[in-house]
């Protein structure tokens, strides 16, 4: 018998869209991707989660109700 992976309900969270910019930071050395938010005023990056698959990226987008066009990439 094969087990199906249950889709879990994503808990919606909000963030200040005026102050925070959704970002994906990519390490130049390792290629590791981290999703989070960059403060527009201070430039400080707040790490939310490691993005190691397309599913993880989609979870980040769904949790904060954002589209990929809103997300910037930083190297």
Backbone bond lengths (Angstrom), bond angles and torsions (degrees), N, CA, C in turn:
res aa  C-N    CA-C-N  psi(-1)  N-CA   C-N-CA  omega(-1)  CA-C   N-CA-C  phi
1 X - - - 1.435 - - 1.536 108.31 -
2 X 1.311 115.39 137.58 1.461 120.91 179.32 1.521 109.61 -102.76
3 X 1.296 114.60 141.66 1.455 119.84 -179.45 1.516 109.44 -100.53
4 X 1.309 115.66 132.93 1.458 120.28 175.75 1.519 108.77 -89.28
5 X 1.296 114.86 140.33 1.457 119.64 177.16 1.522 108.21 -75.40
6 X 1.308 116.19 124.59 1.458 120.11 -179.10 1.520 109.58 -73.53
7 X 1.309 115.04 137.43 1.454 119.16 173.39 1.517 107.15 -82.15
8 X 1.297 115.38 122.78 1.445 117.59 -179.84 1.519 109.99 -92.10
9 X 1.289 114.39 150.15 1.454 121.00 179.90 1.528 108.66 -70.27
10 X 1.324 116.53 129.99 1.456 121.21 -179.19 1.519 108.91 -85.14
11 X 1.322 115.41 126.55 1.457 120.75 177.83 1.524 108.41 -77.00
12 X 1.311 116.22 120.19 1.463 120.95 -179.35 1.519 109.95 -74.80
13 X 1.311 115.96 135.96 1.453 122.50 176.64 1.517 108.20 -128.86
14 X 1.308 115.99 158.63 1.458 119.91 179.80 1.526 109.73 -119.89
15 X 1.315 114.80 164.66 1.463 121.17 176.88 1.520 107.81 -149.85
16 X 1.305 116.89 160.76 1.461 122.24 -179.68 1.531 109.09 -76.98
17 X 1.299 116.36 103.85 1.470 121.73 -176.47 1.530 113.02 -68.75
18 X 1.330 117.02 -22.53 1.463 121.03 177.61 1.530 111.12 -74.58
19 X 1.335 115.80 -36.20 1.461 121.32 -173.22 1.530 113.21 -96.28
20 X 1.335 117.84 -33.24 1.462 121.29 -172.59 1.526 112.02 -113.18
21 X 1.333 116.26 137.45 1.465 124.00 177.84 1.523 108.19 -108.78
22 X 1.358 118.33 121.15 1.469 119.26 176.33 1.529 110.28 -65.17
23 X 1.340 116.43 135.82 1.461 120.75 -176.33 1.518 111.49 -142.34
24 X 1.320 114.59 156.16 1.453 123.19 168.61 1.523 105.58 -118.55
25 X 1.333 116.49 117.67 1.467 120.57 176.60 1.517 108.09 -96.15
26 X 1.331 115.57 132.17 1.460 121.77 -178.77 1.521 108.59 -118.55
27 X 1.327 116.26 126.14 1.454 121.46 178.29 1.526 109.18 -73.15
28 X 1.312 116.93 130.98 1.462 121.33 178.38 1.521 110.74 -67.51
29 X 1.318 116.45 -37.70 1.474 121.25 -176.53 1.520 113.09 -73.04
30 X 1.330 116.30 -51.77 1.464 120.04 -171.59 1.522 114.19 -104.66
31 X 1.312 117.36 -18.06 1.456 120.58 -176.88 1.518 113.11 81.72
32 X 1.329 117.41 4.63 1.462 121.82 179.69 1.529 109.89 -63.92
33 X 1.336 115.71 135.35 1.462 121.23 -178.48 1.521 109.72 -110.84
34 X 1.335 115.26 137.12 1.451 122.08 179.18 1.518 108.18 -130.29
35 X 1.336 115.86 131.04 1.466 121.39 177.96 1.516 108.84 -97.42
36 X 1.321 115.17 143.77 1.449 119.36 178.60 1.510 111.00 -178.77
37 X 1.312 115.15 -159.00 1.459 121.27 -177.18 1.522 109.98 -130.71
38 X 1.323 115.59 140.74 1.468 121.51 177.66 1.520 107.75 -109.49
39 X 1.330 115.66 128.25 1.448 121.51 177.77 1.527 108.21 -70.31
40 X 1.312 117.04 123.98 1.472 121.20 -176.95 1.528 112.02 -67.52
41 X 1.318 117.67 -28.14 1.456 120.68 -177.63 1.526 112.51 -84.23
42 X 1.321 116.88 -46.04 1.464 120.15 -174.53 1.527 113.21 -96.99
43 X 1.342 117.10 -22.01 1.458 120.47 -177.70 1.519 113.39 82.66
44 X 1.335 117.21 2.47 1.461 121.52 -179.08 1.530 110.25 -75.29
45 X 1.346 116.37 135.61 1.463 122.52 -179.70 1.518 109.63 -97.38
46 X 1.320 116.96 129.25 1.465 122.95 176.38 1.521 108.02 -106.55
47 X 1.319 116.46 111.74 1.469 122.45 -178.35 1.525 109.85 -75.00
48 X 1.340 116.31 131.95 1.459 121.33 179.07 1.521 111.05 -107.95
49 X 1.330 117.11 -49.22 1.460 119.46 -177.73 1.517 112.02 -157.95
50 X 1.320 115.12 156.08 1.457 122.68 174.90 1.526 107.96 -80.53
51 X 1.318 116.79 134.50 1.459 121.31 178.69 1.521 107.55 -107.10
52 X 1.337 115.82 99.94 1.460 120.38 -178.60 1.525 112.58 -111.57
53 X 1.345 116.86 3.98 1.464 120.77 177.70 1.524 108.92 -159.44
54 X 1.317 114.93 167.86 1.465 120.51 177.28 1.532 110.01 -65.25
55 X 1.324 117.12 -33.62 1.459 121.37 179.08 1.531 111.37 -65.34
56 X 1.324 116.54 -38.83 1.467 120.87 178.39 1.532 110.66 -66.09
57 X 1.315 116.65 -39.88 1.463 120.43 177.00 1.523 110.11 -63.76
58 X 1.319 116.79 -43.51 1.462 120.85 179.82 1.525 110.93 -64.53
59 X 1.323 117.05 -36.28 1.469 120.85 176.94 1.525 110.56 -62.79
60 X 1.333 116.78 -42.14 1.466 120.94 177.26 1.529 110.53 -61.36
61 X 1.329 116.60 -46.17 1.464 121.20 -179.45 1.526 111.25 -63.44
62 X 1.331 117.07 -43.04 1.464 121.09 -179.18 1.523 111.94 -69.19
63 X 1.322 117.33 -39.42 1.463 121.25 -178.09 1.520 111.48 -61.71
64 X 1.326 117.01 -41.41 1.460 120.74 -176.76 1.527 113.09 -102.49
65 X 1.331 116.98 8.20 1.465 123.30 176.00 1.533 111.94 51.94
66 X 1.333 115.18 55.32 1.457 121.65 177.88 1.526 109.47 -126.18
67 X 1.312 116.12 159.66 1.464 120.53 177.18 1.526 108.51 -105.68
68 X 1.309 115.68 161.86 1.462 120.50 -177.68 1.532 111.24 -63.24
69 X 1.322 117.58 -26.94 1.470 120.19 179.56 1.531 111.58 -69.63
70 X 1.342 117.67 -20.21 1.468 121.55 177.93 1.528 112.18 -83.01
71 X 1.319 117.10 -15.87 1.466 122.29 -173.35 1.531 109.89 -91.85
72 X 1.339 115.60 129.47 1.460 120.80 174.90 1.523 109.67 -97.85
73 X 1.310 115.52 155.77 1.482 120.67 176.50 1.514 108.45 -109.99
74 X 1.320 114.99 141.45 1.461 121.15 179.01 1.521 108.29 -131.40
75 X 1.319 116.61 133.38 1.463 121.79 -179.38 1.504 110.52 -108.35
